[in-house]
Amino acid sequence: MRDYCISLNPLNNPFLKYCFSFFLISLVFVFQNPLLCFSLNPALILPLKTQVIPPESVPRSPDKLPFRHNVSLTVSLTVGTPPQNVTMVIDTGSELSWLHCNRSQNSSSSSSTFNPVQSSSYTPIPCSSSTCTDQTRDFPIPASCDSNQLCHATLSYADASSSEGNLAADTFYIGNSGIPNVVFGCMDSIFSSNNEEDSKNTGLMGMNRGSLSFVSQMGFPKFSYCISEYDFPGLLLLGDANFSWLAPLNYTPMIQISTPLPYFDRVAYTVQLQGIKVSNKLLPIPESAFEPDHTGAGQTMVDSGTQFTFLLGQAYTVLRDEFLNQTAGSLRVSEDPNFVFQGAMDLCYRVPTNQTRLPPLPAVTLVFRGAEMTVTGDRILYRVAGEIRGNDTIYCFTFGNSDLLGVEAYVIGHLHQQNVWMEFDLKKSRIGLAEIRCDLAGQKLGMGL
C-alpha cells in the first residue's frame, strides 16, 4: 500500500481500534496462471492499508447489500504501460473490478485516477466480444453497446447513485510482474464524494466467483484469509498452499444454483446455514428457515465486505430473545425505541462510560453443513461511537435483522470471521474454517510488525 503503513485517526475506544486495525492485512500472492507462474516459496507479499471513511463514501457493488460500514481495505498496484499507480478496495462480494478513469490528454497520472490515454497496452472491449455478450450475464445490469460499438457497463448502487464506463483490458502489475489482458471497468462516471480519504481510492477489485472477477481471471484454485482481532496484521493468501502448523479445516460446501432466481446471487460465496446456538444451546429454529425458497430468498453469503452479520427475521428474533434471556442479569438493555443501529440492529445495551471491560458474554455459534463458526467476547457487542446516554455508552448486538433492511438474505460479516482461517476452495467448491490466532499465523509466515 502507499507508504506501507497504517493510516488511522486516533481512536479512544480500544474495541474500535482493533476493529479497524485488523484490516491491515499482508497479501500473499501465489499465482497459478497460464501467463505467469510463481512458486510457493518465496511468496510475494504486499501490505494492505485501512481507511476509515464515512458510510456514504464507501464504493458499493451493485450486487452487494445496502449495509453501511466505515472501513475500506485497499491494496496498491500499478496498471498500464508505462505503469500508473492505483489504489483499489478489495471486495469479495463484487465481480467486476473497476478503475476511476480520467481520459484527459493533459492530466498527470495519480493514485486517485487511471488515465487510459497514457497507457499503450490499454484495449477497449468491443460490444461484439464474448466478454461483453456472454461474461456479463451475472451483472445486475448486463453490459450494453455504446455509440462507438464499445462494451458499456452501468453499475447501480443501493443509494441510487451509479458508476458507468467501458469494459477494457490492460496489464496489471503485482510487484514487478505484469499480468496482461486483465478485464476491468474503466469508469468515467462514478458517484460523487467530497471525502478526502475516499478520493484517494482509484477503484475496486472484485473477488467473488463471477467469471470476470480478479480471482477468476487469475485462475486461483484457492484463496484464504485470516483476520486478527489484535493490533497485528492478518493475511490474505492467493493460491494453493498447505501448512503443517495450521489446524485441520472443517469444510462446508458452497451452494450453487444454475437457474437464475430473482433473489439469489449466483456468484456469491453461498453456504448452507443449518442452525444457531447460544452458549451451546441449539435454538428452536426450523431448518426450513435457512433454506432458500423458490425465489432464492434465504441465501446465506460469506462476505468480507460486510462488517456485521445479518439474519432473516424468523431466525433473528429467536436469537435476540435467547441472548436477552442469557444476559438479563449482567447487562442493562437500552430502552430507546428510536435508536436502531445501522437500521437493522435493534438490541442495544447501556454500559457505564467508566466500565473498561464488558461482563462475560454468551457465545453465539453459527452451524453450517459440516462446519461451525463461534463468535465470542468483544465480537458479540459493538460500541457505537458518539452514542451517549447520560453516563452510559451504547453497545449493540452485532447480529442484525435483515428484514428491517428489506433484504432477503443471511450475510456473514467480517467481524465474526476474526481469528478464523477462511479458505475458499474454488476447485472443490467449498469453504474451510479453522479457529486460529491470526497474529500467530502471521508470525509463522514471517509477517511480524
Summary of the structure (lengths in Angstrom):
residues: 449
radius of gyration: 21.7
end to end distance: 15.0
largest distance: 67.7
contacts: 1474
relative contact order: 0.15
helix: 14%
strand: 37%
